[in-house]
Amino acid sequence: MQRQLNVRAFIHPEAKELVLERVLYALSDPVRMEMVRYLADVAEATCGELDGGRPKSSASHHFRVLRDAGLIRTHNIGSTHMNTLRRDELELRFPGLLDCILSHYEQKDGRR
């Protein structure tokens, strides 16, 4: 007998629906900002790579805020949730915003 996975479909706003205040709110939290910074350096990452060992309920909240703001896209590979930064879509909607914010943090802590 084949086991069926209950795979959840994630809802992502269209690029034209992205709202600056939601993006800035999502990035105002240090945990979410670190998740975005990590995703800026890799093609995609699992939730486990991004959650920093936080409880599942806390991590789920942060992923949802980032998804709802349009910063990340989550898709399933089997039972694994993979996350990517929506860099190109953010650049089209808010030119230069993400790079400006990321470069601020890189200068602040000497990354890159």
C-alpha positions as CSV (number, residue, x, y, z in Angstrom):
1,M,0.0,0.0,0.0
2,Q,1.4,3.4,-1.0
3,R,1.5,6.1,1.7
4,Q,0.2,9.5,0.6
5,L,1.8,12.6,1.9
6,N,-0.5,15.5,2.9
7,V,1.5,18.1,0.9
8,R,0.5,21.7,1.7
9,A,0.4,24.3,-1.0
10,F,1.8,27.6,0.0
11,I,0.2,30.9,-1.0
12,H,2.5,33.6,-2.4
13,P,1.5,37.1,-3.4
14,E,2.1,38.1,-7.0
15,A,5.0,40.6,-7.5
16,K,2.5,43.4,-8.3
17,E,0.8,42.8,-5.0
18,L,3.9,43.3,-2.8
19,V,3.6,46.1,-0.3
20,L,6.6,48.1,0.9
21,E,5.4,48.3,4.5
22,R,5.0,44.5,4.7
23,V,8.4,43.9,3.2
24,L,10.0,46.4,5.7
25,Y,8.0,44.9,8.6
26,A,9.2,41.4,7.7
27,L,12.8,42.6,7.5
28,S,12.6,44.5,10.8
29,D,12.9,41.3,12.9
30,P,16.5,40.1,13.4
31,V,15.5,36.4,13.0
32,R,13.8,37.0,9.7
33,M,16.6,39.3,8.5
34,E,19.1,36.6,9.2
35,M,17.0,34.1,7.2
36,V,16.9,36.5,4.3
37,R,20.6,37.1,4.5
38,Y,21.3,33.4,4.4
39,L,19.0,32.9,1.4
40,A,20.8,35.8,-0.4
41,D,23.9,33.7,-0.3
42,V,22.5,30.3,-1.4
43,A,20.1,29.2,-4.2
44,E,17.7,27.6,-1.8
45,A,17.5,26.2,1.7
46,T,15.4,23.9,3.8
47,C,13.4,25.2,6.7
48,G,15.8,23.3,9.0
49,E,18.8,25.2,7.5
50,L,17.0,28.5,8.2
51,D,15.2,28.0,11.5
52,G,18.3,28.4,13.8
53,G,17.1,25.6,16.1
54,R,13.9,27.5,17.0
55,P,10.7,25.7,18.0
56,K,8.6,24.7,15.0
57,S,5.8,27.1,15.9
58,S,8.2,30.1,16.1
59,A,10.0,29.1,12.8
60,S,6.6,28.6,11.1
61,H,5.5,32.1,12.1
62,H,8.7,33.6,10.7
63,F,8.4,31.7,7.4
64,R,4.8,32.8,7.0
65,V,5.6,36.5,7.6
66,L,8.4,36.3,5.0
67,R,6.1,34.5,2.5
68,D,3.2,36.9,3.1
69,A,5.5,39.8,2.5
70,G,6.7,38.3,-0.8
71,L,10.3,37.9,0.3
72,I,10.5,34.1,0.0
73,R,8.9,31.3,-2.0
74,T,8.4,27.9,-0.4
75,H,7.9,24.7,-2.4
76,N,7.9,21.0,-1.5
77,I,10.3,18.4,-2.6
78,G,8.7,15.3,-1.1
79,S,8.1,16.1,2.5
80,T,10.9,18.8,2.6
81,H,10.0,22.5,2.4
82,M,12.5,24.4,0.2
83,N,12.8,28.2,0.4
84,T,14.2,30.6,-2.1
85,L,14.6,34.4,-2.0
86,R,12.4,36.2,-4.5
87,R,15.2,38.5,-5.4
88,D,14.2,39.2,-9.0
89,E,10.6,39.9,-8.2
90,L,11.5,42.2,-5.4
91,E,14.0,44.0,-7.6
92,L,11.2,44.6,-10.2
93,R,8.8,45.9,-7.6
94,F,11.2,47.9,-5.4
95,P,14.4,48.5,-7.4
96,G,17.5,48.5,-5.3
97,L,15.7,48.0,-2.0
98,L,16.9,44.5,-1.1
99,D,20.5,45.1,-2.2
100,C,20.6,48.3,-0.2
101,I,19.4,46.5,3.0
102,L,21.7,43.6,2.5
103,S,24.7,45.8,1.9
104,H,24.0,47.7,5.1
105,Y,24.2,44.5,7.1
106,E,27.3,43.3,5.2
107,Q,29.1,46.6,6.0
108,K,27.9,46.5,9.6
109,D,29.4,43.1,10.3
110,G,32.1,42.8,7.6
111,R,30.5,40.1,5.6
112,R,31.6,39.3,2.0
